[in-house]
């Protein structure tokens, strides 16, 4: 068949380096930066002098910055060859400035920006972006006055600056305590947004109590994080320790920029202690009267959970009796869980270190939170040595721990846990058997067939008669994939013979066919012929019958 000439031309065009570069650009523009970068790494010419190499490199640099691989981007930028075309060099320097700001190297960012702005005659949009990045670099170094002067010059040259830029200016200045300077851009802010409310609060244009009411009314809507910032500022103005604790719990739960630091947890522990002592003083509680403090904290759980948690946290560290400390730990963990603050609980106690000093029930709760948050290593640590909780059989608990060990990368520990369980020789309860088989499948799906085969073999005698065929089939498939054909044939034929009442159902017939094929590969041709002859007598599947006839016709 002749291929139309037009199609030949189109295919040739798609195969050119220029087309490959445009495809990478299209992938990046469509929201697939990882895919675009992989294409660049595969197709970009290795010779820096090759046609369009510089364009490939510019796209690569921008994608590295987008993917937050800033150090890698900066290394490549430092190694750029001399003599690049000016448009390409300008874009590379702009990417370098972004990377340096994001990597926490503001002085380096300004060096790249200065080179772009003063040596290369940038386009208007390039100059604008570079100047904004210079302002970001000053904010990062907490050079408030310098940043403010740069903002004013920017405002003069690009007025109106637009809401997005105005919001960044205001947020940066507020973080540095320069609310009077931030007022310059108040008119550009969204009247209904949290940033304008925060600025009005900080500038004394709205009372703290009124700001709290407004912020709480809007927490359930858009930009909850912004309104929590309003509440944080209100807490400082009101010197309200309970509100401060509530805000810090929420911020620790959410994480700063999605990446909470240990200092956040330490700050919350300190806020708990200050808030607890203030609340105890107001209630005229005596220092050292732990029972009175526990009773007061319990009574505050309904009306003010943050205050109650502050009291429990203080007692968990400072209670005179060990029993008091353990009870307070449990109450703190449970209250955080009930309040939807499981991430805060995990991060709070991660900062505490050793889990063996925690209340046993608190450890179980923390491990369960870690399990649900896909933090298996933390779950393993908290659950180490714990007996099964109420409502869970010992067997199911052991499997659950093995799953966490496996997901934490502790393969030998997971198999050891399952080996100890299967070694009892007793049939597993249904929930435990379901979890155990699912774990074996997970091992196999994650590219660990040897681990899966080991676990499937352990489960054969204890997972229940109803599962034997599925386990044998899985073992046969693993052995066949590993070219252990005799073992595979053994598993498949045992699966076919597993239940005489189902000897001719579809799964059994398919298992016998797989057994025959592996017997051939193992060199047991007479055994294989017997299976094919059996299929000719019992199968009604046309495809199976055709295979059997063809194999029996072979010499």
Backbone torsions as a table, in degrees:
resi	resn	phi	psi	omega
1	UNK	NA	132.8	179.8
2	UNK	-83.2	137.1	177.0
3	UNK	-88.4	129.4	-179.4
4	UNK	-55.0	141.8	-177.6
5	UNK	-59.0	-38.1	-179.4
6	UNK	-61.8	-41.4	179.8
7	UNK	-64.5	-38.6	178.3
8	UNK	-60.9	-43.4	-179.4
9	UNK	-64.3	-42.6	179.8
10	UNK	-62.5	-45.6	-179.6
11	UNK	-62.8	-38.7	178.6
12	UNK	-64.1	-40.1	-179.8
13	UNK	-64.5	-40.6	-179.2
14	UNK	-65.6	-23.1	-177.6
15	UNK	-86.7	-6.8	-177.3
16	UNK	-74.0	155.4	176.4
17	UNK	-57.8	-37.6	-180.0
18	UNK	-62.1	-43.6	179.3
19	UNK	-65.2	-37.2	178.6
20	UNK	-63.3	-39.4	178.2
21	UNK	-65.9	-42.5	179.2
22	UNK	-64.9	-35.3	176.7
23	UNK	-64.0	-42.3	177.5
24	UNK	-61.4	-40.7	177.9
25	UNK	-63.4	-41.4	-179.8
26	UNK	-64.6	-39.9	178.2
27	UNK	-62.8	-43.1	179.1
28	UNK	-62.9	-42.4	-178.4
29	UNK	-69.5	-22.7	-177.8
30	UNK	-88.9	6.9	177.8
31	UNK	88.4	24.0	178.5
32	UNK	-121.7	65.5	-175.4
33	UNK	-65.3	-36.3	179.1
34	UNK	-63.3	-43.5	179.9
35	UNK	-65.5	-41.7	179.1
36	UNK	-63.1	-42.6	-178.9
37	UNK	-66.0	-39.6	177.5
38	UNK	-61.3	-37.9	178.5
39	UNK	-65.8	-41.6	179.2
40	UNK	-62.8	-45.7	-178.3
41	UNK	-61.7	-27.6	-179.3
42	UNK	-85.5	-36.3	-167.9
43	UNK	-112.1	-14.9	-179.1
44	UNK	-62.1	133.2	178.6
45	UNK	-58.0	143.8	179.1
46	UNK	-78.1	-25.4	-179.1
47	UNK	-83.8	121.0	-179.0
48	UNK	-65.8	-16.4	178.4
49	UNK	-90.8	-0.4	-178.6
50	UNK	-68.4	154.9	179.2
51	UNK	-58.1	130.9	175.2
52	UNK	66.0	12.4	176.3
53	UNK	-57.2	-41.5	-176.7
54	UNK	-63.2	-35.9	178.3
55	UNK	-67.6	-40.1	174.6
56	UNK	-58.3	-44.8	-175.3
57	UNK	-66.3	-39.6	178.7
58	UNK	-61.7	-43.8	177.9
59	UNK	-63.5	-42.0	178.6
60	UNK	-59.2	-45.9	-178.0
61	UNK	-61.9	-44.6	-179.9
62	UNK	-64.6	-36.3	178.2
63	UNK	-69.6	-38.9	177.4
64	UNK	-60.4	-40.7	178.3
65	UNK	-66.9	-42.7	179.3
66	UNK	-60.0	-35.7	-178.4
67	UNK	-89.5	9.6	176.5
68	UNK	64.1	26.5	173.6
69	UNK	-96.0	60.6	-167.7
70	UNK	-70.6	-40.0	179.9
71	UNK	-62.7	-39.4	177.8
72	UNK	-63.8	-41.0	178.7
73	UNK	-62.6	-43.6	-178.5
74	UNK	-64.9	-36.1	177.2
75	UNK	-64.5	-41.9	-179.5
76	UNK	-68.7	-37.6	-179.8
77	UNK	-64.5	-40.7	179.9
78	UNK	-65.0	-23.1	-178.3
79	UNK	-98.9	9.6	-179.4
80	UNK	-61.7	138.8	179.5
81	UNK	-72.3	158.5	176.4
82	UNK	-72.9	159.9	173.3
83	UNK	82.4	17.2	177.2
84	UNK	-68.0	148.5	174.7
85	UNK	-58.1	143.7	-174.9
86	UNK	-56.8	-44.3	179.7
87	UNK	-58.5	-40.1	179.7
88	UNK	-67.9	-42.8	-179.9
89	UNK	-63.8	-39.8	179.3
90	UNK	-62.1	-45.9	179.2
91	UNK	-63.9	-36.1	178.8
92	UNK	-66.8	-41.6	179.6
93	UNK	-68.6	-34.0	176.6
94	UNK	-66.0	-42.0	176.0
95	UNK	-62.3	-38.4	178.9
96	UNK	-63.3	-40.5	179.4
97	UNK	-63.5	-44.2	177.9
98	UNK	-60.7	-45.9	-177.4
99	UNK	-62.2	-41.5	-178.0
100	UNK	-67.3	-40.0	176.4
101	UNK	-61.9	-47.7	-177.7
102	UNK	-66.2	-29.5	-178.8
103	UNK	-85.6	3.1	179.1
104	UNK	75.1	33.4	178.8
105	UNK	-124.0	69.0	-172.3
106	UNK	-62.0	-37.4	-179.6
107	UNK	-64.6	-39.9	177.0
108	UNK	-64.0	-39.7	178.6
109	UNK	-59.0	-43.5	-179.1
110	UNK	-67.2	-32.5	176.8
111	UNK	-62.6	-46.4	178.9
112	UNK	-65.4	-41.3	-179.6
113	UNK	-63.9	-40.8	179.8
114	UNK	-63.0	-41.5	178.2
115	UNK	-62.1	-41.2	179.0
116	UNK	-66.5	-46.9	-172.4
117	UNK	-73.6	-36.0	-170.6
118	UNK	-105.4	-11.3	-176.9
119	UNK	-117.8	-16.5	-168.1
120	UNK	-122.9	9.5	176.8
121	UNK	48.0	65.4	-174.6
122	UNK	-67.8	157.1	172.1
123	UNK	-67.4	163.3	-174.3
124	UNK	-58.4	-44.1	-178.1
125	UNK	-70.2	-32.5	177.7
126	UNK	-67.8	-42.2	178.8
127	UNK	-63.9	-41.1	-179.9
128	UNK	-62.2	-47.2	-179.6
129	UNK	-63.4	-39.7	-179.3
130	UNK	-65.1	-41.0	-179.4
131	UNK	-66.4	-37.3	175.8
132	UNK	-63.5	-38.3	179.0
133	UNK	-68.3	-34.1	175.6
134	UNK	-62.9	-42.2	176.8
135	UNK	-60.9	-43.3	177.6
136	UNK	-59.3	-37.4	-178.9
137	UNK	-66.6	-37.4	177.6
138	UNK	-68.5	-40.0	177.2
139	UNK	-62.3	-39.5	-179.7
140	UNK	-62.6	-32.3	178.6
141	UNK	-90.3	5.6	-179.6
142	UNK	59.1	34.3	174.5
143	UNK	-91.3	75.0	-170.9
144	UNK	-61.7	-47.5	-177.3
145	UNK	-65.1	-42.3	178.7
146	UNK	-63.3	-44.1	178.7
147	UNK	-62.1	-41.3	-178.7
148	UNK	-63.3	-43.8	178.6
149	UNK	-62.8	-39.1	177.9
150	UNK	-66.3	-35.3	176.6
151	UNK	-64.2	-43.2	179.9
152	UNK	-62.7	-42.7	178.5
153	UNK	-64.4	-40.5	178.0
154	UNK	-62.3	-43.2	-179.8
155	UNK	-61.6	-38.9	178.3
156	UNK	-63.5	-40.9	-173.7
157	UNK	-82.6	-23.6	-172.6
158	UNK	-127.0	20.4	-178.7
159	UNK	-63.2	136.2	-5.9
160	UNK	-77.9	142.1	-173.4
161	UNK	-76.9	-17.6	-178.3
162	UNK	92.7	155.9	-174.2
163	UNK	-64.0	-41.8	-177.2
164	UNK	-60.1	-45.4	178.9
165	UNK	-67.0	-43.2	179.8
166	UNK	-59.4	-41.1	179.1
167	UNK	-63.6	-40.2	178.9
168	UNK	-66.4	-41.1	177.7
169	UNK	-60.1	-48.8	-175.9
170	UNK	-64.5	-46.1	-179.3
171	UNK	-60.9	-43.3	-179.9
172	UNK	-63.8	-41.8	-179.6
173	UNK	-69.6	-39.7	177.7
174	UNK	-62.3	-39.5	179.2
175	UNK	-63.7	-22.3	179.5
176	UNK	-101.0	8.0	177.8
177	UNK	76.5	24.0	-176.8
178	UNK	-110.7	59.3	-177.2
179	UNK	-67.5	-33.7	179.2
180	UNK	-63.0	-40.3	177.5
181	UNK	-68.8	-35.9	-178.0
182	UNK	-65.7	-24.3	-178.6
183	UNK	-58.9	-23.7	179.1
184	UNK	-54.2	-28.7	-176.0
185	UNK	-112.7	16.6	-179.0
186	UNK	-60.1	-41.2	-175.4
187	UNK	-62.8	-24.7	-177.6
188	UNK	-84.2	-8.0	-176.8
189	UNK	-81.8	157.5	176.2
190	UNK	-69.0	122.5	-177.7
191	UNK	-59.1	-31.6	-176.4
192	UNK	-96.4	4.3	-175.4
193	UNK	-90.7	162.4	-178.1
194	UNK	-68.7	-29.9	-176.1
195	UNK	-66.6	-38.9	179.1
196	UNK	-68.2	-38.7	176.9
197	UNK	-63.8	-40.7	179.6
198	UNK	-64.5	-42.3	178.9
199	UNK	-64.9	-42.3	179.9
200	UNK	-64.3	-37.6	176.6
201	UNK	-64.2	-48.3	-176.3
202	UNK	-68.1	-29.6	-179.6
203	UNK	-86.4	-0.9	178.8
204	UNK	79.6	20.1	-178.9
205	UNK	-92.3	-8.6	175.1
206	UNK	-143.2	141.3	-178.8
207	UNK	-70.8	146.1	-179.1
208	UNK	-55.5	-43.1	-179.9
209	UNK	-61.3	-39.8	178.9
210	UNK	-67.8	-38.2	178.1
211	UNK	-64.2	-38.0	178.0
212	UNK	-62.5	-45.0	-179.9
213	UNK	-61.0	-47.1	-178.9
214	UNK	-64.2	-43.4	-178.6
215	UNK	-64.7	-43.4	-179.7
216	UNK	-63.7	-35.3	-179.4
217	UNK	-65.9	-22.8	-174.8
218	UNK	-108.7	2.7	-176.2
219	UNK	-61.6	-33.6	-176.1
220	UNK	-77.0	-10.0	-177.4
221	UNK	-95.7	-146.4	-176.2
222	UNK	-73.0	145.3	174.3
223	UNK	58.7	54.6	177.6
224	UNK	-60.1	-35.7	-179.2
225	UNK	-60.0	-37.9	178.6
226	UNK	-64.5	-38.8	179.8
227	UNK	-73.4	-29.9	173.1
228	UNK	-65.2	-33.3	174.5
229	UNK	-63.7	-38.5	175.7
230	UNK	-60.3	-45.6	-179.4
231	UNK	-65.1	-33.7	177.1
232	UNK	-63.6	-44.1	178.6
233	UNK	-65.7	-39.0	179.0
234	UNK	-64.2	-39.1	178.7
235	UNK	-60.0	-39.3	179.3
236	UNK	-67.5	-43.3	-179.3
237	UNK	-65.9	-36.4	-178.8
238	UNK	-86.7	-9.6	-172.5
239	UNK	52.0	46.0	-176.3
240	UNK	-98.5	100.7	-177.1
241	UNK	-64.3	-35.2	-179.6
242	UNK	-68.4	-42.9	177.4
243	UNK	-64.9	-38.4	178.4
244	UNK	-60.8	-43.8	178.0
245	UNK	-61.5	-46.0	-179.2
246	UNK	-58.0	-44.9	-179.5
247	UNK	-64.6	-45.6	-176.8
248	UNK	-66.0	-34.8	174.9
249	UNK	-61.3	-46.6	-179.5
250	UNK	-63.5	-41.2	-179.1
251	UNK	-69.3	-36.6	175.7
252	UNK	-66.8	-39.1	178.2
253	UNK	-61.4	-45.6	-178.4
254	UNK	-75.3	-33.2	-176.4
255	UNK	85.7	142.8	178.8
256	UNK	-76.7	109.5	-178.5
257	UNK	61.6	27.0	-179.3
258	UNK	77.7	3.2	-176.7
259	UNK	-137.5	74.4	-175.7
260	UNK	-62.4	144.1	180.0
261	UNK	-101.4	153.9	177.2
262	UNK	-55.6	-29.3	-179.2
263	UNK	-63.5	-28.8	177.1
264	UNK	-63.2	-43.8	179.9
265	UNK	-65.8	-42.5	179.2
266	UNK	-62.0	-39.3	179.6
267	UNK	-66.2	-36.4	178.8
268	UNK	-68.3	-41.2	176.3
269	UNK	-57.2	-41.6	179.8
270	UNK	-66.8	-41.9	178.6
271	UNK	-64.1	-37.9	175.0
272	UNK	-56.7	-48.1	-175.6
273	UNK	-64.1	-44.1	180.0
274	UNK	-65.4	-44.9	-179.7
275	UNK	-64.4	-38.3	-179.3
276	UNK	-65.6	-44.0	-178.2
277	UNK	-67.9	-36.1	176.9
278	UNK	-65.3	-43.4	179.4
279	UNK	-65.1	-40.2	179.6
280	UNK	-65.5	-38.1	178.4
281	UNK	-63.9	-43.0	179.6
282	UNK	-64.3	-34.0	179.4
283	UNK	-86.7	2.1	178.6
284	UNK	58.0	42.3	175.6
285	UNK	-86.4	142.4	-178.5
286	UNK	-85.9	138.2	175.3
287	UNK	-62.2	131.0	-179.7
288	UNK	96.0	-13.4	178.0
289	UNK	-87.2	74.1	-172.9
290	UNK	-60.2	-35.9	-178.9
291	UNK	-63.5	-40.6	178.9
292	UNK	-67.2	-39.3	178.1
293	UNK	-64.0	-43.7	179.5
294	UNK	-62.9	-42.6	-179.5
295	UNK	-64.1	-43.4	179.5
296	UNK	-64.0	-43.4	179.2
297	UNK	-60.9	-43.5	-179.7
298	UNK	-61.8	-38.9	-179.9
299	UNK	-71.6	-22.8	-179.6
300	UNK	-86.0	-8.5	-177.1
301	UNK	-59.2	-38.7	-177.6
302	UNK	-73.5	-41.3	-174.3
303	UNK	-91.7	-29.0	-178.3
304	UNK	-149.5	78.8	-179.3
305	UNK	-55.3	-40.8	178.9
306	UNK	-60.4	-40.5	178.7
307	UNK	-66.3	-41.0	178.2
308	UNK	-61.5	-42.1	179.9
309	UNK	-65.5	-34.6	177.1
310	UNK	-61.3	-43.1	179.3
311	UNK	-65.4	-44.4	178.9
312	UNK	-62.9	-41.5	-179.7
313	UNK	-62.2	-43.4	179.0
314	UNK	-61.4	-44.4	-179.4
315	UNK	-68.5	-32.6	-179.2
316	UNK	-63.4	-24.3	178.5
317	UNK	-101.7	-29.9	-169.2
318	UNK	-118.8	1.9	179.0
319	UNK	-61.4	142.0	-176.8
320	UNK	-69.6	-39.6	-177.4
321	UNK	-99.0	144.1	179.5
322	UNK	-59.8	-39.4	-179.9
323	UNK	-60.8	-37.6	178.3
324	UNK	-65.5	-44.6	-179.2
325	UNK	-62.0	-42.8	-179.1
326	UNK	-66.8	-43.1	179.6
327	UNK	-63.3	-39.0	179.3
328	UNK	-67.6	-38.3	176.2
329	UNK	-58.6	-48.2	-178.9
330	UNK	-61.0	-45.0	180.0
331	UNK	-62.8	-39.4	179.2
332	UNK	-64.5	-48.6	-179.4
333	UNK	-63.1	-45.4	-177.8
334	UNK	-63.8	-41.5	-179.5
335	UNK	-65.4	-40.6	177.4
336	UNK	-63.2	-41.9	178.2
337	UNK	-62.8	-46.1	-179.9
338	UNK	-63.5	-29.4	179.8
339	UNK	-85.3	7.1	-179.7
340	UNK	72.7	26.9	-176.1
341	UNK	-116.1	43.8	-176.5
342	UNK	-64.5	-37.4	178.0
343	UNK	-63.6	-39.9	177.8
344	UNK	-61.9	-42.7	179.8
345	UNK	-60.4	-46.3	-179.2
346	UNK	-62.4	-44.5	-178.4
347	UNK	-70.2	-33.5	179.6
348	UNK	-64.8	-46.2	-176.6
349	UNK	-84.3	-18.1	171.5
350	UNK	-61.2	-38.2	-180.0
351	UNK	-68.7	-19.4	-178.5
352	UNK	-79.6	-19.8	176.6
353	UNK	86.9	-119.9	-169.5
354	UNK	-54.7	124.5	-179.3
355	UNK	-85.2	-17.1	-176.9
356	UNK	-69.7	-13.4	177.8
357	UNK	-89.0	0.1	-177.4
358	UNK	-88.8	157.5	172.8
359	UNK	-58.1	140.7	-175.5
360	UNK	-62.1	-43.3	179.4
361	UNK	-67.7	-34.7	176.1
362	UNK	-64.0	-39.2	177.9
363	UNK	-63.9	-40.4	178.0
364	UNK	-62.5	-45.5	179.8
365	UNK	-62.1	-44.7	-179.9
366	UNK	-63.6	-40.9	177.4
367	UNK	-62.8	-39.7	178.2
368	UNK	-65.2	-38.9	175.9
369	UNK	-63.2	-43.5	179.2
370	UNK	-62.8	-39.9	177.7
371	UNK	-59.7	-46.8	-177.8
372	UNK	-70.9	-23.8	179.6
373	UNK	-94.7	10.8	178.2
374	UNK	59.0	46.8	175.6
375	UNK	-120.9	70.8	-170.9
376	UNK	-63.2	-35.9	-179.0
377	UNK	-62.5	-39.2	177.8
378	UNK	-66.7	-41.0	178.4
379	UNK	-60.9	-43.9	178.4
380	UNK	-58.9	-44.3	-177.3
381	UNK	-64.2	-45.9	-178.2
382	UNK	-69.4	-32.8	-175.2
383	UNK	-88.0	-6.9	-175.7
384	UNK	-54.1	120.4	175.1
385	UNK	82.1	0.1	-178.9
386	UNK	-81.0	142.3	172.8
387	UNK	-77.2	166.5	-179.4
388	UNK	-60.8	137.0	178.2
389	UNK	-73.7	164.4	178.4
390	UNK	-57.2	139.8	178.4
391	UNK	86.1	-0.6	179.6
392	UNK	-125.1	130.5	179.0
393	UNK	-69.9	157.1	178.8
394	UNK	-60.5	-36.3	-179.0
395	UNK	-68.0	-45.0	179.6
396	UNK	-64.7	-38.3	179.0
397	UNK	-62.6	-40.3	-179.5
398	UNK	-66.4	-40.6	177.9
399	UNK	-65.1	-41.4	-180.0
400	UNK	-60.6	-41.2	176.9
401	UNK	-65.7	-38.8	179.2
402	UNK	-63.9	-37.8	177.7
403	UNK	-60.6	-44.5	179.4
404	UNK	-66.0	-39.4	177.1
405	UNK	-60.9	-44.0	179.4
406	UNK	-61.3	-48.0	-177.2
407	UNK	-69.4	-19.7	176.4
408	UNK	-86.3	4.3	179.7
409	UNK	84.7	13.5	-177.8
410	UNK	-99.9	70.3	-172.7
411	UNK	-61.0	-49.8	-177.3
412	UNK	-63.8	-38.5	178.3
413	UNK	-64.7	-41.3	179.7
414	UNK	-63.2	-45.7	179.4
415	UNK	-66.8	-35.5	177.7
416	UNK	-64.6	-40.8	177.4
417	UNK	-62.2	-43.7	-179.7
418	UNK	-71.0	-33.9	178.9
419	UNK	-64.6	-40.7	177.9
420	UNK	-64.3	-37.1	179.8
421	UNK	-69.3	-48.7	-178.6
422	UNK	-67.9	-28.1	-177.9
423	UNK	-64.9	-14.2	177.5
424	UNK	-70.3	-21.1	178.3
425	UNK	73.9	13.8	-179.2
426	UNK	-105.6	144.3	178.8
427	UNK	-60.5	137.4	-179.5
428	UNK	-76.6	142.5	171.1
429	UNK	-60.7	155.8	-173.5
430	UNK	-54.3	-49.6	-179.0
431	UNK	-59.7	-38.4	179.9
432	UNK	-68.4	-40.3	179.3
433	UNK	-63.9	-41.9	178.8
434	UNK	-60.8	-46.9	179.3
435	UNK	-63.2	-40.4	-176.4
436	UNK	-66.5	-43.9	178.5
437	UNK	-65.8	-39.2	177.5
438	UNK	-62.1	-37.0	178.1
439	UNK	-64.8	-43.1	178.2
440	UNK	-60.5	-42.2	177.9
441	UNK	-63.1	-38.8	179.3
442	UNK	-63.6	-41.2	177.4
443	UNK	-60.2	-44.3	-178.8
444	UNK	-66.7	-42.3	-178.0
445	UNK	-66.9	-26.2	-178.4
446	UNK	-89.7	13.8	174.9
447	UNK	82.1	27.8	178.7
448	UNK	-123.9	67.6	-175.8
449	UNK	-63.5	-32.2	-179.0
450	UNK	-65.6	-43.0	177.3
451	UNK	-63.9	-42.9	179.4
452	UNK	-62.1	-42.7	-179.3
453	UNK	-63.1	-40.7	178.4
454	UNK	-61.0	-43.7	-178.0
455	UNK	-71.9	-41.5	176.5
456	UNK	-56.6	-42.3	-179.8
457	UNK	-63.8	-40.2	177.3
458	UNK	-62.4	-37.2	-173.0
459	UNK	-79.4	-21.4	-176.5
460	UNK	-49.2	-48.4	-177.4
461	UNK	-81.4	-9.8	-171.4
462	UNK	-124.8	-6.6	-175.0
463	UNK	-88.0	-3.2	177.0
464	UNK	104.1	144.1	-177.5
465	UNK	-56.9	-36.6	-175.4
466	UNK	-64.9	-20.8	-177.0
467	UNK	-100.9	-5.6	-172.5
468	UNK	-58.1	-45.3	-177.2
469	UNK	-61.3	-45.6	-179.4
470	UNK	-61.5	-39.2	179.4
471	UNK	-66.5	-42.9	179.4
472	UNK	-64.1	-40.7	177.9
473	UNK	-62.7	-42.4	178.7
474	UNK	-63.0	-42.8	178.4
475	UNK	-63.6	-39.2	177.4
476	UNK	-62.7	-42.2	-179.4
477	UNK	-65.0	-40.0	179.7
478	UNK	-66.1	-44.5	-179.6
479	UNK	-64.5	-41.1	179.8
480	UNK	-64.1	-41.0	179.1
481	UNK	-65.0	-23.7	-179.8
482	UNK	-96.7	11.4	178.2
483	UNK	63.1	24.9	173.5
484	UNK	-98.1	77.1	-167.5
485	UNK	-69.5	-37.4	179.2
486	UNK	-64.3	-43.6	178.0
487	UNK	-63.4	-41.8	179.6
488	UNK	-61.1	-45.2	179.2
489	UNK	-60.2	-40.8	178.7
490	UNK	-59.2	-47.9	-179.1
491	UNK	-64.3	-45.4	-176.4
492	UNK	-65.7	-41.1	-178.9
493	UNK	-69.9	-37.3	174.9
494	UNK	-62.4	-36.5	176.7
495	UNK	-65.1	-40.8	179.8
496	UNK	-65.6	-34.2	-176.5
497	UNK	-93.0	2.5	-170.3
498	UNK	-58.9	-37.3	-177.2
499	UNK	-139.4	108.4	-175.9
500	UNK	-60.5	-29.5	-179.6
501	UNK	-70.0	-17.6	179.8
502	UNK	-117.3	27.0	-173.4
503	UNK	-62.9	-24.3	-177.7
504	UNK	-116.1	18.8	174.7
505	UNK	-77.4	168.7	-171.4
506	UNK	-59.1	-41.6	-177.2
507	UNK	-68.2	-40.2	179.2
508	UNK	-65.8	-41.7	178.7
509	UNK	-63.7	-41.4	179.3
510	UNK	-66.4	-36.7	178.0
511	UNK	-64.8	-40.9	179.2
512	UNK	-65.7	-38.7	178.2
513	UNK	-63.3	-43.3	178.1
514	UNK	-64.5	-37.6	178.0
515	UNK	-62.1	-44.9	-179.6
516	UNK	-61.1	-44.5	-179.3
517	UNK	-61.6	-39.8	-179.2
518	UNK	-75.6	-29.2	173.7
519	UNK	-63.2	-39.4	176.7
520	UNK	-60.9	-48.1	-178.3
521	UNK	-64.3	-30.5	179.6
522	UNK	-80.1	-8.4	179.7
523	UNK	92.3	6.3	-179.6
524	UNK	-95.8	70.0	-170.7
525	UNK	-68.9	-36.5	-179.4
526	UNK	-67.2	-39.4	176.3
527	UNK	-63.2	-38.2	179.8
528	UNK	-65.8	-42.7	-179.7
529	UNK	-59.2	-37.6	-179.8
530	UNK	-63.1	-37.0	179.9
531	UNK	-70.4	-42.0	179.1
532	UNK	-64.5	-38.6	178.1
533	UNK	-64.6	-38.8	177.7
534	UNK	-62.3	-40.6	179.7
535	UNK	-64.1	-39.3	178.3
536	UNK	-59.5	-33.5	-178.2
537	UNK	-81.0	-30.8	-168.7
538	UNK	-115.3	-21.8	-177.3
539	UNK	-85.7	146.3	173.5
540	UNK	-115.0	7.3	-179.2
541	UNK	-84.7	122.0	-174.5
542	UNK	-61.3	-40.3	-178.5
543	UNK	-66.4	-41.8	178.4
544	UNK	-65.2	-42.2	179.3
545	UNK	-62.4	-40.0	178.5
546	UNK	-62.8	-42.7	178.0
547	UNK	-62.8	-45.0	-178.5
548	UNK	-61.7	-45.9	179.1
549	UNK	-62.0	-43.9	-178.5
550	UNK	-62.9	-42.7	-178.7
551	UNK	-69.5	-37.5	179.0
552	UNK	-70.2	-23.5	179.3
553	UNK	-78.2	-14.4	179.0
554	UNK	-68.5	144.8	-179.8
555	UNK	-68.4	NA	NA
